[in-house]
């Protein structure tokens, strides 16, 4: 082997050590040109003034081919392809092309109203995950048989609550006192004095008067009449009974409210009848 070939071989070995698995870009495309250029340079250095060596051009082609084969053999030994490389090459190239196309088509944008619906989507996802963890995903017995009636009942309840208006009849409070008196007073009444159970009758009479006074007081204090639409006389009496008024309180109440009915006269029988009718 000549010194030139040894130098070329050493350069090849050195390049293998520095980069054993890669070659410079366009290396093989320019390899032949580089070899020819190197040979030409070496030949020019060794040329004598008298001309080229004998048989130079005859051997030039063979030398170039031999050097090219040696270089290829050296590269093949160090840069061997993996097993099955060429069998998978086509699929790998196609997949890489698809990946590049997808990258070009991808748009870094979120869908419209994504963040507005994100919270609902997260909670829905959580509920779905919880349902997956349940051991028994069964509806109660008779659920679907009663479903229609439950829905209709709920619809009726909602419609009733919207339609109901808590209002008192027209002139209710204006006629309240007259209605109370009409049940206890007639056109002609004889004056009476209570001898037996004086304080019992006195308490009951005071309760009747207190009902009228209470109704008038509520009417004057409240701006609306809606809340008293369903208040009956029995409820008022029950309220007064719970107050536990003393005889002195009732006496004061009768004295203060007596001017309202100063012309009313009741008999003992009428009071007893009224008290019995109202279960007092």
C-alpha positions in Angstrom: 0.0 0.0 0.0 1.4 3.4 -1.0 1.8 6.3 1.4 -1.1 8.1 -0.3 -3.4 5.2 0.3 -2.2 4.8 3.8 -2.9 8.5 4.5 -6.4 8.2 2.9 -7.1 5.1 5.0 -5.9 6.8 8.2 -8.2 9.8 7.4 -11.1 7.3 7.0 -10.3 5.6 10.3 -10.0 8.9 12.1 -13.3 10.1 10.8 -14.9 6.8 12.0 -13.6 7.4 15.5 -14.8 11.0 15.6 -18.3 10.2 14.1 -18.8 6.4 14.0 -22.5 6.5 13.1 -22.9 9.6 11.0 -21.4 11.0 7.8 -21.3 14.6 6.7 -24.2 15.9 4.7 -23.7 15.1 1.0 -20.7 13.0 1.7 -21.4 10.2 -0.7 -22.6 12.5 -3.4 -19.2 14.3 -3.5 -17.1 11.2 -2.7 -16.1 10.4 -6.2 -15.2 14.0 -7.0 -13.1 14.3 -3.8 -11.2 11.1 -4.6 -10.5 12.3 -8.1 -9.4 15.6 -6.8 -7.1 14.0 -4.3 -5.6 11.7 -6.9 -5.0 14.6 -9.2 -3.2 16.5 -6.5 -1.0 13.6 -5.6 -0.2 12.9 -9.2 0.7 16.5 -9.9 3.1 16.5 -6.9 4.8 13.4 -8.2 5.0 14.5 -11.8 8.4 15.2 -13.2 9.1 17.9 -15.6 9.4 15.3 -18.4 5.7 14.3 -18.1 3.4 11.8 -16.4 4.6 8.3 -15.3 4.5 5.6 -17.7 1.1 3.9 -17.9 -0.5 6.5 -15.7 -3.7 7.0 -17.6 -4.0 3.3 -18.2 -4.1 2.5 -14.5 -6.0 5.6 -13.4 -9.5 4.2 -13.8 -8.7 1.0 -11.9 -7.1 2.9 -9.1 -10.1 5.2 -8.7 -12.5 2.2 -8.6 -10.4 0.3 -6.1 -10.2 3.3 -3.8 -13.9 3.8 -4.1 -14.6 0.2 -3.2 -12.2 0.3 -0.3 -13.9 3.4 1.1 -17.4 1.9 0.7 -16.4 -1.4 2.4 -15.0 0.6 5.4 -18.2 2.6 5.7 -20.4 -0.5 5.4 -18.7 -2.2 8.2 -19.2 0.7 10.6 -22.5 2.0 9.4 -24.6 -1.2 9.2 -28.4 -0.8 8.9 -30.6 -2.3 11.7 -32.3 -5.5 11.1 -35.6 -5.1 9.1 -34.7 -1.5 8.3 -35.6 -1.6 4.6 -38.8 -3.7 5.3 -40.1 -0.9 7.7 -38.7 2.0 5.7 -41.8 2.7 3.7 -44.2 2.6 6.6 -41.9 4.9 8.6 -41.6 7.4 5.8 -45.4 7.5 5.3 -46.1 7.9 9.0 -43.6 10.7 9.2 -45.3 12.4 6.3 -48.7 12.1 8.1 -47.2 13.6 11.2 -45.8 16.6 9.3 -49.2 17.2 7.7 -51.0 17.0 11.1 -48.5 19.6 12.5 -49.3 21.9 9.6 -53.0 21.5 10.0 -53.1 21.8 13.8 -54.4 25.1 15.1 -53.6 26.1 18.7 -57.1 27.4 19.4 -59.7 26.3 21.9 -63.3 25.7 20.8 -65.9 28.5 21.1 -67.3 28.9 24.7 -64.8 26.2 25.9 -64.1 28.0 29.2 -67.7 28.8 29.8 -68.7 25.1 29.6 -65.5 23.8 31.3 -66.9 23.8 34.8 -70.0 21.9 33.8 -68.0 19.4 31.8 -65.7 18.8 34.8 -68.6 18.2 37.2 -70.3 15.9 34.6 -67.1 13.9 34.3 -66.8 13.6 38.1 -70.4 12.4 38.3 -69.8 9.8 35.5 -66.8 8.5 37.3 -68.7 8.2 40.6 -71.5 6.3 38.8 -68.9 3.9 37.4 -67.8 3.1 41.0 -71.3 2.2 42.2 -71.8 -1.5 42.7 -75.5 -1.4 41.9 -76.9 1.0 39.3 -80.5 0.2 39.8 -83.6 2.3 40.0 -86.0 1.9 43.0 -88.8 -0.7 42.7 -91.8 0.8 40.8 -89.8 3.9 39.8 -91.0 4.0 36.2 -94.6 3.0 37.1 -94.9 6.0 39.4 -92.8 8.4 37.4 -95.6 9.9 35.3 -97.8 10.6 38.3 -94.9 12.2 40.2 -94.2 14.5 37.3 -97.8 15.5 36.8 -98.2 16.1 40.6 -95.2 18.3 40.7 -96.4 20.3 37.7 -99.8 20.8 39.3 -98.2 22.0 42.6 -96.1 24.5 40.7 -99.1 25.8 38.7 -101.2 26.1 41.9 -98.6 28.1 43.8 -98.3 30.5 40.9 -102.1 31.0 40.7 -102.9 31.2 44.4 -103.3 34.8 45.5 -103.6 35.4 49.3 -106.1 38.2 49.3 -109.1 39.0 51.5 -112.6 39.5 50.2 -113.6 43.0 49.3 -114.8 44.9 52.4 -113.8 42.0 54.7 -112.5 44.2 57.6 -115.2 46.8 57.2 -117.9 44.1 57.8 -116.0 42.2 60.4 -117.3 44.1 63.4 -120.8 44.0 62.0 -120.6 40.2 61.5 -119.5 39.7 65.0 -122.2 41.9 66.4 -124.9 40.3 64.2 -124.2 36.9 65.9 -124.6 38.4 69.4 -127.0 41.3 69.1 -130.6 41.7 67.9 -132.6 44.8 67.4 -134.2 44.9 70.8 -132.4 43.8 73.9 -133.2 44.0 77.5 -130.6 45.2 80.0 -129.3 42.5 82.3 -127.2 42.1 85.3 -125.1 39.0 85.9 -125.5 37.6 89.4 -124.0 34.1 89.2 -120.5 33.4 87.9 -119.9 37.2 87.4 -116.3 37.0 86.5 -116.8 34.1 84.1 -119.3 36.0 82.0 -117.2 39.1 82.4 -114.2 37.3 81.0 -116.1 35.9 78.0 -117.7 39.3 77.2 -114.2 40.9 77.3 -112.9 38.3 74.9 -115.7 39.1 72.4 -114.9 42.8 72.7 -111.2 42.1 72.4 -111.8 40.3 69.1 -113.4 43.4 67.6 -110.7 45.7 69.0 -107.9 43.4 67.8 -109.4 43.3 64.3 -109.6 47.1 64.1 -106.1 47.5 65.4 -104.7 45.1 62.9 -106.6 46.8 60.1 -105.1 50.2 61.0 -101.6 48.9 61.4 -101.2 46.8 58.4 -100.8 48.3 54.9 -102.0 45.1 53.2 -104.8 42.7 54.1 -103.4 39.6 52.4 -102.0 37.9 55.5 -105.3 38.0 57.4 -107.4 36.3 54.8 -107.7 33.0 56.6 -107.8 34.3 60.3 -111.1 33.2 61.8 -112.8 34.2 65.1 -111.9 30.8 66.6 -108.2 31.5 65.9 -108.4 34.9 67.6 -110.1 33.4 70.6 -107.5 30.7 70.8 -104.8 33.4 70.6 -106.4 35.3 73.5 -106.7 32.2 75.6 -103.0 31.6 75.2 -102.2 35.1 76.5 -103.5 34.2 80.1 -105.0 37.6 80.8 -105.9 38.4 84.4 -109.2 39.7 85.6 -107.7 43.1 86.0 -106.4 43.0 82.4 -109.9 42.1 81.1 -111.5 44.7 83.3 -109.2 47.4 81.9 -109.8 46.1 78.4 -113.6 46.2 78.7 -113.4 49.7 80.2 -111.2 50.9 77.4 -113.2 49.3 74.6 -116.7 49.7 76.0 -117.3 53.1 74.2 -117.1 51.1 70.9 -120.3 49.3 71.9 -121.8 51.5 74.5 -125.3 51.1 73.1 -125.3 47.4 73.0 -127.3 45.4 75.6 -127.0 41.6 75.9 -129.0 39.2 77.9 -127.5 36.4 79.9 -129.1 33.8 77.7 -127.7 35.4 74.6 -124.2 35.4 76.0 -124.5 31.8 77.1 -125.9 30.8 73.7 -123.0 32.6 71.9 -120.4 30.9 74.2 -121.9 27.5 73.6 -122.0 28.0 69.8 -118.3 28.9 69.8 -117.3 26.3 72.4 -115.9 28.9 74.8 
